[in-house]
Amino acid sequence: MERDWNIIRNVLLRLEEKGPEQHTLRAADFDNDPAVAYNVELLEEAGLIDARMSKQIKGPVDFFVLRLTWDGHEFLDAIRSETVWARVRKTFTSNGLSMTFDLVKALALKYATELILPSS
């Protein structure tokens, strides 16, 4: 299975929308899609979310995502804007590059900075 950046962004956005009163995201919130479970596991491994995974030999099958971590909030803030996200994806696609976490975050921050502080 592959890392899917659109799933990752969607999970982070939906988790933030939940807020503390609704507590968790579950696999059922995503129709028990194994691709979502896999990407949630990657987010947890990266330290962007606090999650509990239920696994079988074939991989993750269920999860409870409790909250975003500090790093998760920071990363989501970098990729939240649709404008920035579209530019990031286009840059990687047009250059035939793989999207790595560090490069995605660096490029998102660069584009967000350009929106805030346009070059003179």
N, C-alpha and C positions, 0 to 999 in steps of 0.2 A: 504494500500500500504506500502511497506517496503523501507527502505533506501537501496540504491544499490551503493556500494563503487566503482564499475567499472564505473557506470554512473557519479558519483561525480568526479572521477579522469578525465574522458574523458571531462566533461564540463570545468573543470579547465584548462586542457591542451589546448583545443580548444579556450578558451577565451584568453589565453596568446598568442596563435598563431595569433589571429586577430590583435592585436596591436591597437594603438590609431587611426590610419587612417581609420580603418574599423569599429570602434566603438562598435557594439553590436553583441551579439548572440541572435537569436530569436527561438521560438518554431519551426518555419518552418525549421530551420537548422537541426532539429532532427526529421523531419517528423511528427511534432506535437504529439510526443509520450507522453502520460500522465505520464508515469513513469519518463521521463526526467523532465517534468514540476514539478512534485512532489519533485524530488531531487534538482532541482534549488531552489524551495521554501525553502527547508531545508538549502541549502548553504547560502541563503540570511538571514534566521533566525539565522544562526551560525555566521554571520558577515564576511563570507569569500568572498562574492561578493556584488556588488552594483547592484540590480536588481529591476525591476518593474514587478509586477505580475498582471495578469488579472484573477479574480477568479469567479467561480460560486459555487452554493451550494455543488456540487459534488467535488469541489477542484479547483486547479489551471488549467487554460486552455490555457493561453498564457503568454509569458514573454519576456522581453527585459533585457539582462544582459549587463550592461554598462562597468563594469571593475572588476578586482580583487582588494580586499582591501589589506592592509599591511598583515593582518593575512592570507588572501588567498594566497598571494605570499609565505609567510613563510611555510604554510602547503603544497602547491604544491612543493616547493623546497625539502621538506622532503620526498615526495612520487613520485617524478618525475622519478627517475631511475627505469628502468624495473627490474633490479636485486633486488633492495631494495623492490619494490612493490611485486614481486613474493615471496620473503622471508616473507614479512609481511602477505600476504594472506595464505601462507602455514602454518605459525606458528599458526594463528587463527584456520584454518581448522583442522590441525592435533591435536590441543588441544581441539576442540569442543567449542571454545569461541566465544562470540559475539564481533564484531568489534565496539568498541566505539571510538569516535573522539580522546579523550585523549590517549587511548591505541595505536591507529593506529599511531598517531604522535610520541609518545614516542618510539615505536618499530622501526618506520622508521628512527628516529634520531639515535637510537642505532645501527642499521644495517649500516647506512651511515657512522657513526663514525668508525665502525669496518673496513669498506672499506678504509677509509682515514688513520686511525691509527691502523693497525693490531696489535694484542697483541703479545708480544715478548715471 
